[in-house]
Amino acid sequence: MMSLDILTYWVVGATFALYIAISIWAKAKTTGDFYIAGKGVPPVVNGMATAADWMSAASFISLAGLISYLGYESGMYLMGWTGGYVLLAMLLAPYLRKFGKFTVPEFISERYYSRTARVIAVLCLIFISFTYVAGQMRGVGIVFSRFLELPIEQGLYLGMGIVFIYSVIGGMKGITYTQVAQYIVLMFAYSVPAIFMALQLTGNPIPQLAFGSQMSDGSGFLLDALDKTLIDLGFSSYTEPFNDKSMIDVMAITLALMVGTAGLPHVLVRFFTVPKVSDARKSAGWALIFIALLYTTAPAVGSLSRLTIINSVNGADNNGVLYQEMPSWFQTWEKSGLLAWFDHNGDGKLQYAAGNAFAGNGKPVFDADKHGQLGERLTINPSAGEAVNGAPFANEIYIDRDIMVLANPEIAQLPNWVIALIAAGGVAAALSTAAGLLLVISASISHDLLKSTFMPSISEKAELRASRITAAFAILIAGYLGLHPPAFVAQVVAFAFGLAASSLFPVLIMGIFSKRVNKYGAIFGMLSGLIFTLGYIVYFKGIFMPPMAANIADNWLFGISPEGIGVVGMLLNFSVAFCVSSITPAPPQNVQDMIERIRLPNAATAAQDH
């Protein structure tokens, strides 16, 4: 039988070969191909590509981990990340497609009749995209460091090389069809382990139904069993609302993710690639269907994973399992640095409960042979029977939430081909989004700054060459950010949504639905929203205040965390834009006529739909 390592190399290598072959087949020959796939992508194909572009490492790797730890509050990610597509379909997609140009900054430039507005839009786009891509590159490093047993640095370099080949050669045309293949890979990889685990624990092969089914061992319904287990170990209830986050913070994060979705440049640009205006709405509808397949599976995966891993490390009686009796997956994940054990009481057993296994609350740096952190340890060493945080023992295990999906097949003792498939799916999820983001960065710099602002006389051939060079530099920066991410995958991505919500979304909405907002309002609105939100995130994520300080939440504005502060930035953007516009001249008549043409169907715009 083929070993897991060899099988993983074969499966991941085969998917890489497929992506590269597609990019060569769909090589971009013009700037139209490179930026918007020649406006020739059918709605179903575009919907699937959008779903792959959307379901990044945050969705594939980190979402189920968030759900498994947050429980009820994790609904904000599900509602926010999917609800944004309703806004896209109704308020943005058809109008931007009717505008009919290459990029979001190009729309902002013409709508607000200002090169300065275009440059600021590019600046916002770069901050958003690089923040987002940091999470994707971390996801690539996690997958490679575990499944290909490469150092994270080498894994990142390999991922950067693959993205470079198929994004630089194929452009948007190559990326689109590559993302279709990646969607199929990642969805299959996500579903198969979920089906296996649902069968093992509930006897129901459909994860969405297993989420509400009874346990096979007769211990009650899945959520009831998980709730009881967590409470017994000193954790918060899984199903009770607002244990870890306040209501206002949950609402703010949900709204920030929703409007951030509608302002993400790599998602918006997908609606420039379809042949007709009506296809833009159809694409959004298809994307929602394809995304729903994973997003309705994620809650079941999160619950099944949390219960499975607790039972694996604590044993059926919650008295712990001897380290030497643990299956090989535990030692394997220890080597990755994403799982660790510190034997506080010296009994040789793994014991998982509420509380920190290591000094501080950051990611542990540990010696795998000694099973502990190098340096200071916590002074919790309870005598027999003494309770800690409600549990009968101290926590001794550090589990990075980003491993919950990736480790599932091994923990559930699934076949090696399923484990190899998870590796391919994780890589596909991270690379599909990274490629879309890097292309948007490349297009904004080469088209919006170089061609449209600083070198308007540049030829199409030179512009295409500049786009590819810019994409190469963007990949290098993305790799650096992947080596030094500010947080775990889904949290990094949430920051990007906040930046999009506070900077681009308001000017796009006002640009379509308000004739009165002018260039001064747009410029000052974007700057105020971006600076406020970025400053808030930087302040509370460790630059001026330790990111895990015990009283950090007491200092949050209105009790809103950095993940949700984009809502306040958005309101600030709207307010500043309307106030400044009200005391400055109205937009020129030709701009107001353009808004009318974009918004209202007439003979001229109807002709564009065919």
N, C-alpha and C positions, 0 to 999 in steps of 0.2 A: 504494500500500500504506500502511496506517495506521502511523504512527510508533510506536516502543516506548512513549514517554511517554503518548501519547493512548490507546493500547491498554491500558496499565496502569491509567490513570485509569478507563477504562470498566469493566474487569474488577473492580477493587477497589471502585469505586462501585456496581456491580451487586450485589456481595455485601453491601455495607453496606445497600443498599436492601432486600435480602432479609431481613437480620437485623432491621431496624427494622419491616418489615411483619409478620414473625412475632411480634415483641414486642407490637405493637398488637393483632393477632389473639388472642393469648393473654394479654391484659392481666389482671393480678392484681386481683381484686375483694375478696378477704378476706385475712386474715393467713395462713390455711391455704394459699391459693394463693401468697402471696408467699414464705412460708418453705419449704414442702414440696410445692408444686404440687398441693395438695389430695389427696395420696396416690393419685393416679390415673394414674401413668405406667407403661405396660406394661414388662415386663422387658427386651425387646429394645431398645425406645426408650431406656430408662434406661441400658442397657449402652452404647449408642452415645454418649449424652450424657455418661456417665461417662468414656468413652474420650477424648472431646474435652476435657472438663474436665481430664483427667489429662495428655493429650499437649499440654503447654504449649509456650511458646517454647523451653523447655529441650530438649524432645524434637524439635521440628521444626527449630529453628535450630541448637541447640548440641550435640545428642547426636552427630551424625555428625562434627562438628568434634572433639569429645573422642575419638571412636574413631579418627579419622584421625591424631591426635597421640599418643595413649596406646597404641594397639595392644592388646596382650594385656590390659593392666590395665583397659581400658575395659569389659571384661566385668562389672565390679562394678556399673556403672550399669545394664546390661541385666538382670542377675540381681536386683539390689536393687529396681529400680523395677517389675519384673513379679512377683517373688516375694512382694512385699507383698500382692498381691491374693489369694494363697492364704491368708494370715493373715486378711485381711478376710472372705473367704468362709466360712472355717471357725470363726473365733474371735470375730468382732465383728458382722458385718452382720446375721445373723438375730436376734441377741439385742437389738441396738439397735432394729431394726424392731419387735420384739415389745414393747419398752418403749413405743413408739408416741407419743412427744412430738415437739417441734420441733427441738431443738438438742442438741449434745453437752454443753454446760455444764448444760443442764436435767437430763440423765441423771445427771451427776456430783453435782448439787445434791440430787436425791432419793435417789440411792444412798448418798451420804455425809451425808444429813440436815443439810446445812449451807449457809447463804447465803455464808459465807466461802469454802467450797470452790467454789461457783459463780463468785464474783467472781475467784478466782485462776485458775479454768479459762478464764474470759473473757480474763484478762490473758495467759495462755499462748497462747490462740487468736489474739489480736491480734498478739503478737510473731511467731508462726508465719506468719500470713496476710500481714502487711505485708512480712516478709522474702521470702516467696514472690512476692508481687505486684511487688516491685522488679525481679525478673528478667523478669517478663512485660512490664512497661512499658519496660524497656531493649530488649526484643525488638521492641516496637512502634516505638520510636525508630529502631532499626537499619533496619527494613524501610522506613519512611517516608523516612528520610534518603537511602536509596539509590534506591528505585524511584520515589518521587514527587518526588525531588530537593527535599525540604523540609528546612530545618534541623531537627535532632533535637527541639528545643523545640516547634516548630510541629507536627511529626508526633505528639509526645506529646499535645499539646492536642487534636488531631483524634481520636486514639484514645480519649482520656478522654471526649470528647463522645459518641462512638458507644456506648461502654460505659454511659455515664450514661443514654442514651435507652432502650436495651433492657433494662438491669437494673433501673432505677428504675421503668419503666412495667410491665414484664412480671413482675418478681420471679422466683422459682424456676420458675414455670410458663412464662414467656416465655423464660427462660434455657435451660430444658431443650430446648425445640424449636428454639431458635436454635442450641444446641450440636450437635444432630443435623445441621443444615445445615452447620455449621462442620466437623464431622467429615468429611463428604463432600468439602467443598472442600479441606481440608488433606491428606486421604489421597490424593485425586486429584493434587493439586499435588506431593506428595512422590514419588509413584510414577512419574509420567510422565518427569521428568528421569532418574530412576534407570534406567528401562527404556532410554532413549536412550543413556545412558552405558555401560550393560552391553553393549548391542549394538555400540557403537563400539569398545570395548576388548577384548571377549571373543567377540562374535558371538552371545552367549546373551541373549535378551530378558528372562529372569527374573532379577532382581538377586540373589535368594537362591542361585540356582544359579551365577550368574556369579562370585560370591564364591569358589567353588572351581573355577572353569574355567580353561582355558588362554587365554593372550593371543592375539589375532588375528594379531599380528606374529611369532608363533613364539618369543617370548622366555621361554616357560615358563608356569607357573601364575601367576595374579594375585598371590597373596601372596608367592610366591618372587621375582617381579619387583620388587614393592614393597620387600621386605626388602633385596634387593641394592642398589637405588637409594638407600635411606636410609642403609645402612651406608657406601656409597661417598661419601656427602655428610657423613659424620661424625655422623649421628644414631644413636640406639639401634636395635637390631633391632625390627622391628614385631611379630614373632610370639614372641619370647623373653620369658618371664615375668619380672616384677618388675625391669624396668630403671629405671623412674621412681619406683616406689613399693614399699615393703617389703611382705612377705606380711601382716604384722599390720595394716598400714594398709589394704591392699586388703580384708581380711576385715572390719575395723571399718567401713569405708565401705559395703560391701555390706550388712552387718547393719543399719547405721543407716538406709540407704535403705529396707530391707525393712520394718523395724518403724515407720519414719517414715511410710511409705505407709499403714500400718494405723492411724496416729494423726492423719492429716491431716484437719482438720475439714471442708474443702470436698469431700473425697471421702466421708467418713463420712455427711454430711448427704444424699447422694444416695440412700442406702438407707432414708431416712425417707419417700421420695416414692412408693414402690411400693404397690400395693393390699394385698398379703398378705405374711405373714412368709416364706413359701416363695419369693416373688418376689425377696427380697433376695439369696439365694444364686444364683438364676438370673441376676440382674443382674450379679453379680460374674463369673459364667462368661462371659456375653456380652461384658462389658467386656474380659476377658482375650483373647477372640478378636479383637475389634476392635483392641486395642492391639498384638497380635502381628503384625498386618499391617504396621504401621510398624516395630516393633522387630526383626523379622527382616530388614527391608530396610535398616535403618540401618548394620549392619556393612559391607554391600556399598557403600553410598553413601560411607561414610568412607574405605574403601580406594580406590575408584575416584576420589574427589575428590583425595586426597593425591597419587596418581600423576599425575593429569591436570594439577594445578596445578604440580607439579615439572617435568614435561615442557614445560609452557607457558612457564615463566619461564627455565628453564635450557637449553632446546632439547634435541633428541634426543641430542646428543653431550656434554651437561653443560658446555659451554664458555660458556654464557650467550647471551642474545639482546639485540641493540641496543635501547635504549629506544624509539627512533623506529620500530622494526619491530614493537613489541608491538601487539596488537589493542586496540580501543577500550575493552574491558572493564577493562583495567588502569588507565588514566587515570580512568575512571569511578569505580572503587572507591577510587582515591587521594583523590578529592574527598570521599568519605564519612569519611575519617580512619581507616578500618579496614584499609587497605593502604598501605604506604609503601616508598620506595626511597631508599637513601643510597649514592651511588657512591663507595665507599672508595678504590678504586685509580684512579679517573678514566678508565676505559677505555670508559665509555658503555654497558656491558653490565649486565644484571641477573644477579645471581649469588646463588643461594639455597642455604644450607648450614646446618649446626648453628651455634649461637651467636647473640648478640644483634646485630641490625642497628644499634641505637642505644645511646647511653649509658644505663646502667641497664637495667631489664627491664620498665618500665611501658609503658603505651600511649603511642606517640610523638605529640608535637605537632610538626607539620612544615609546611613551606611547599611546597605542591604544585608551584609553578613551579620551585623549586630542588631538589625531590626529596630533601629531607633534613630532619633535625631542626633546629629553631632552638636553638642552644646547643652544649653540649659534644658532641663525637663520640668514638667509640671510637678508640683508638690501635692499630688492627689494619689495617695497610696492607702486606700481604706482598709481597715481591718475587716475580717469576715462579717458579712451581714450589714455593714454600714452602707447606707444609701448615698449615692452621688447623683444630683440632678434628678432624683426620683428613681434611678436605676440601682440595682443591687451591686454595681461595680463601676469603676471609672472607665471612660472611653479609652481604648488603646489603639484604635484604628483610624487612620486618615484615608478617606476616599474622595478623590477628585470627582466631582459630579460629571465631568466630561467623559468619564469612562463607562457610564451606565449602559449606553447602547453598544459600545464597542466590545465590552466584556461579556455581554449577555450570552452569546453562543457558547463561550467556554464555561461560564458559571452553570448554565443549564445543560452542559455536557452534550452539546449538539455536534453533528458530524463536522469534520474538518472543512468540507467544501462550503458549509454555511459560514464558518469563521473567515475563510478566504473571501467569501462574497461580501461580508461586512467590511472588510478592508477595502475592497474595490468600491463599495458604495460610499464609504466615508471620504475616500479620495475624490470620487466623482462629484459629491456634493460640494466639497471645498473648492475644487478646481473650476467647476462650472460657474460659480459666482465670482471667483477671483478673476476669471477671464473676462466676464462681463464688466466688472468694475474697472479693470485695467484698460479695457478698450474705451470706456467712457472717459477716463483720465486722458488717454492718448488723443482722443478726438477733440476734447475740450482745449487741450494745449495746442495741437497742430492746426485745428480748424478755427477755433474761436480766438485764440491769441495770435498765432502765427499768420494764418491766411486772412482772417477777417479784421485783424487789428494792426499788427506790426508790419506784415509783408503781403499786402493785398495783391501784388503782381506775381506772386509765386505760381509756378505751373502746377497742374494737377499731379504730374509725375513726381515733382519735388515735394508736394504736400503729402502724397502717399508715402514717400520715403521718410519724411519727417515724422509721420504718424507711427511708422514701425520703429524708428529710433526712440521716439518718446515712450512707446510701449515697453521697449527694452529697459529704459531707465526706471519706469514705473515699477516693473517687476523687481528690480534690484531694491528699490525702497520698500516694496511690499515684503520682500524677504527679510529685510532688517526689522520691520515691524513685527513680523511673525516670530522672530527670535526674542523680541522684547515687548510682548503684549501687555497692556495695562490691566487686564483682568481675564477671567475665563471667557470662553468663546461667546456665549449668548449675551453676556453683559457688555462685552466690547461692541457687539452688533447693536445692542439697545442704545448705546451712546450715539452711534451713527444715525439711528432713527431720530433721536432727539435733535441732532444737528440739522437733519433734513426738515423736520417739522418746524424748526425755528427760523430757518433761512429761506429755503426754496419754495416750500409749499405755499406760504402766504402770498408771495409775489406772483406765483402762477395762478392762484385762484383770483386774486385781485386783477391780474392782467387779463383774464377772460371775462370776468363778471362785473368789472367796474371801469367805466370810461373816465372817471375823475382822478384816479390814482396816477400820478405822473412819475417822471424819472427821479425827482428828488425824494419823493416818498418811498419809492422802491429801493433806492440806494441806502438811505438812512434806515429803512426798515430791515433790510437784509443784514446790514452791519450791526445794528443793535441786537437783533435776534441771535446772530452767530456769536458775537463777542460775549453776550451775557451767558448763553448756554455753554459755550466752550470754557469760559472762565469758571463757571460753577462746577463743571465736571472736573477740570484740572484742580481746582481748589480742594474738592472733597475726595479726590482719588489719589492723594498722597504727596502732592507737591508742597502744600502748605500745612496739611493735616494728615497724620497717619491714617491710611484708608480703613484700618480696622480698629480705630480708637473706640473705646467703650461707649463714649457719650456722643459719638459723631452724629447720630440721628437727631439729637437735641438741637443741633445747629442748622439743620436743613430748613430752607425757606418754606414756610407753610407746611412743614412736615413732608416735603416732596424730595425723594431721593434723586441722585444724578441721572438715573435711568428715565425718570419722568419729567425732569425739569424742562425738557423741550416744549412742553405745553405752555409754560410761563413765557419762554422765549418766543413762542408763536404769537401769543397774545400781545407781547411787547412789540413784535414786528408789525402786526396789524395796526396797533394803536399809533405807533410812530409814523407808519406809512400814511394813514388817513389824516393825522394831524398836520404833518409836513405838507401833504398834497393840498390840504384845505387853505393854506396860507401862501401857496405858490401857484404859478399859472397852470391852467388845465392843459392836458396833452393836445398837440396839434390835431386839426380836423382829419388829416389823412390817417393818423393813428386811431382815432375814434371810429373811422370808417372801417379800418382793418378789424377792429374788435367786433364790429357789427357783422362783417363778412364771416368771421370765424364762428360766431355764436348762432347766427340765424341762417337757416337754409334758404337759398334762392337759386335762380337759374345758373348763376356762375358756379356756386359751390356745389350744386347738385351735379354739375358736369364733371367735377373732380372725383365724384364717387363712382365713376365708370371708366 
